[in-house]
Amino acid sequence: MNFDLTDEQKMLKETVRKFSEKEIAPLVEEMDREEKFIEDLWEKAKPLGTLGMGIPPEYGGMLTDYLSFGLMGEEQGRVDAGVATVFGAHSLLCANNIARNGTEQQKKKYLPILASGERRGCMGLTEPGAGSDAVSLKTRAKKVGNEYILNGTKTFISNAPIADTAVIYATLDPSLGAKGLCAFIVEKDFPGYTVGRKLSKMGLRSSPTGEIVLEDCHVPEENLLGGVEGKGLRHMFSGLDIERFMWGCLAIGIAQAAFDASVKYARQREQFGQPIFNFQMIQDKLATMLVEIEAARLLAYKGLTCWDQGKLEEARMLAAQAKLYACEMAVKVTGEAVHIHGGYGYMKEFPVEKYMRDAKVFPIGAGTTEVQKLIIARYLR
Ligand SMILES: Cc1cc2nc3c(=O)[nH]c(=O)nc-3n(C[C@H](O)[C@H](O)[C@H](O)COP(=O)(O)OP(=O)(O)OC[C@H]3O[C@@H](n4cnc5c(N)ncnc54)[C@H](O)[C@@H]3O)c2cc1C
């Protein structure tokens, strides 16, 4: 086993770290307080090329391997998981889905403008009545002439308020179950597409989340993702596998930030005439946090490496494990970080209360912890 990152991966990590610390970090508090994404960051990210992280170079992106993608998510998550979600919903959930499943015509049309950041993407799967049981979604797609007419509502959609290109899942006929599922590339300007409510959140507040309402939305037939009806489940499942790794990497980034802040604080804070770092019960917490972060990282990196090596069965199983472990770990570690900071940890002056709020969504999004356990158990049958 080789645990070394390549020179390219190290360079990418370094570049993303520098960008995140220079451009994102100074805006984190304001974005969290105001619950908004500062548009300037999008413009600044364009020349970096990372908006095209999920897109192969032949279509203008910089996708080389998925481990690199994960490393980028971890670095961004360390500074602000909300901004990492804005970039990830665009480059992974939307663009990478089109890159993996689109027709040549769809790739040529959409990927270069998504890679450059001229267009901004999102992915609409979840509905008010269909979350964990995504296959039961109700958004209807009806073929009429050379168009599909879409009707339905998507909710909890990352980037919905700011995106102009959405991959939307719908069913041709609910009675067909999984066989009726399709995905469509839907542009904001298509008649019948409305951006619904922007939703207010506990954490991840720099990531705009909202609804998409489709009322007799006209989608040209050439925008059926992959060009073949009934492939939606396959697109959905393969997308979710990669999303789980990325979500896990973001969670690892938050946990790392919470750990670093805790070590720094424990060294500075004095009680009983000495730094609280000297107390063994604090050392116990820090040691456990560190081990759990590293364990989550190894799980995620191993899974991503398997994915890159084409060992997809093993990678899928690891995606569920990495997502489950890393996201639960982040909730635990950020909670411990608040505790190590004592009363100050509960105050907004220190970053750890935000890390804790941000971390809480990770065991929910991209398939809850319970769903990951069901997936793992399915592999054990
Ligand atoms: C901030 C945020 C961003 C998101 N971004 C997107 C996005 O960009 N695109 C998108 O399509 N979706 C997005 N989602 C939706 C997300 O994927 C869903 O919230 C998630 O899949 C859970 O669905 P639900 O919220 O409907 O919960 P439910 O499915 O209603 O689950 C409620 C509870 O029941 C449990 N449960 C459900 N079924 C079972 C079972 N069989 N066994 C045991 N327990 C079960 C769950 O684990 C959970 O604890 C986002 C969500 C959030 C919070």
The ligand as a Tripos MOL2 file, in Angstrom:
@<TRIPOS>MOLECULE
LIG
   53    58     1     0     0
SMALL
NO_CHARGES

@<TRIPOS>ATOM
      1 C1        -28.2590   21.2820    3.9330 C.3       1 LIG1
      2 C2        -28.8220   20.2380    3.0190 C.ar      1 LIG1
      3 C3        -28.4650   20.2320    1.6810 C.ar      1 LIG1
      4 C4        -29.0170   19.2890    0.8100 C.ar      1 LIG1
      5 N1        -28.7090   19.3370   -0.5200 N.ar      1 LIG1
      6 C5        -29.3770   18.5440   -1.3940 C.ar      1 LIG1
      7 C6        -29.1870   18.6790   -2.8020 C.ar      1 LIG1
      8 O1        -28.3690   19.4720   -3.2650 O.2       1 LIG1
      9 N2        -29.9280   17.8940   -3.6280 N.ar      1 LIG1
     10 C7        -30.8410   17.0010   -3.1590 C.ar      1 LIG1
     11 O2        -31.4870   16.3480   -3.9610 O.2       1 LIG1
     12 N3        -31.0290   16.8250   -1.8290 N.ar      1 LIG1
     13 C8        -30.3310   17.5850   -0.9300 C.ar      1 LIG1
     14 N4        -30.5280   17.4400    0.4340 N.ar      1 LIG1
     15 C9        -31.4920   16.4540    0.9030 C.3       1 LIG1
     16 C10       -30.8730   15.2900    1.6650 C.3       1 LIG1
     17 O3        -30.2570   14.4110    0.7920 O.3       1 LIG1
     18 C11       -32.0100   14.6450    2.4920 C.3       1 LIG1
     19 O4        -32.3120   15.5570    3.5350 O.3       1 LIG1
     20 C12       -31.6310   13.3140    3.0620 C.3       1 LIG1
     21 O5        -31.5080   12.3520    2.0390 O.3       1 LIG1
     22 C13       -32.6680   12.8010    4.0880 C.3       1 LIG1
     23 O6        -33.9670   12.8890    3.5880 O.3       1 LIG1
     24 P1        -35.1130   13.6170    4.4820 P.3       1 LIG1
     25 O7        -34.5510   14.9170    4.9200 O.co2     1 LIG1
     26 O8        -36.3580   13.6340    3.7090 O.co2     1 LIG1
     27 O9        -35.2600   12.7130    5.7640 O.3       1 LIG1
     28 P2        -36.2040   11.3760    5.9150 P.3       1 LIG1
     29 O10       -35.9360   10.4490    4.7960 O.co2     1 LIG1
     30 O11       -37.6160   11.8120    6.1200 O.co2     1 LIG1
     31 O12       -35.6140   10.7820    7.2480 O.3       1 LIG1
     32 C14       -36.0480   11.1870    8.5640 C.3       1 LIG1
     33 C15       -35.3960   10.2270    9.5740 C.3       1 LIG1
     34 O13       -35.8720    8.8880    9.3500 O.3       1 LIG1
     35 C16       -34.7640    8.0070    9.1660 C.3       1 LIG1
     36 N5        -35.1070    6.9600    8.2220 N.ar      1 LIG1
     37 C17       -35.6610    7.0910    6.9850 C.ar      1 LIG1
     38 N6        -35.7900    5.8940    6.4170 N.ar      1 LIG1
     39 C18       -35.2970    4.9700    7.2850 C.ar      1 LIG1
     40 C19       -35.1380    3.5470    7.2850 C.ar      1 LIG1
     41 N7        -35.5120    2.8090    6.2310 N.pl3     1 LIG1
     42 N8        -34.6030    2.9510    8.3760 N.ar      1 LIG1
     43 C20       -34.2220    3.6900    9.4490 C.ar      1 LIG1
     44 N9        -34.3340    5.0280    9.5100 N.ar      1 LIG1
     45 C21       -34.8630    5.6610    8.4420 C.ar      1 LIG1
     46 C22       -33.6370    8.8940    8.6320 C.3       1 LIG1
     47 O14       -32.3650    8.3000    8.8560 O.3       1 LIG1
     48 C23       -33.8650   10.1700    9.4310 C.3       1 LIG1
     49 O15       -33.2700   10.0580   10.6910 O.3       1 LIG1
     50 C24       -29.9400   18.3370    1.3100 C.ar      1 LIG1
     51 C25       -30.2790   18.3340    2.6840 C.ar      1 LIG1
     52 C26       -29.7260   19.2600    3.5330 C.ar      1 LIG1
     53 C27       -30.1440   19.2440    4.9780 C.3       1 LIG1
@<TRIPOS>BOND
     1     1     2 1
     2     2     3 ar
     3     2    52 ar
     4     3     4 ar
     5     4     5 ar
     6     4    50 ar
     7     5     6 ar
     8     6     7 ar
     9     6    13 1
    10     7     8 2
    11     7     9 ar
    12     9    10 ar
    13    10    11 2
    14    10    12 ar
    15    12    13 ar
    16    13    14 ar
    17    14    15 1
    18    14    50 ar
    19    15    16 1
    20    16    17 1
    21    16    18 1
    22    18    19 1
    23    18    20 1
    24    20    21 1
    25    20    22 1
    26    22    23 1
    27    23    24 1
    28    24    25 2
    29    24    26 1
    30    24    27 1
    31    27    28 1
    32    28    29 2
    33    28    30 1
    34    28    31 1
    35    31    32 1
    36    32    33 1
    37    33    34 1
    38    33    48 1
    39    34    35 1
    40    35    36 1
    41    35    46 1
    42    36    37 ar
    43    36    45 ar
    44    37    38 ar
    45    38    39 ar
    46    39    40 ar
    47    39    45 ar
    48    40    41 1
    49    40    42 ar
    50    42    43 ar
    51    43    44 ar
    52    44    45 ar
    53    46    47 1
    54    46    48 1
    55    48    49 1
    56    50    51 ar
    57    51    52 ar
    58    52    53 1
@<TRIPOS>SUBSTRUCTURE
     1 LIG1         1 GROUP 0 **** ****
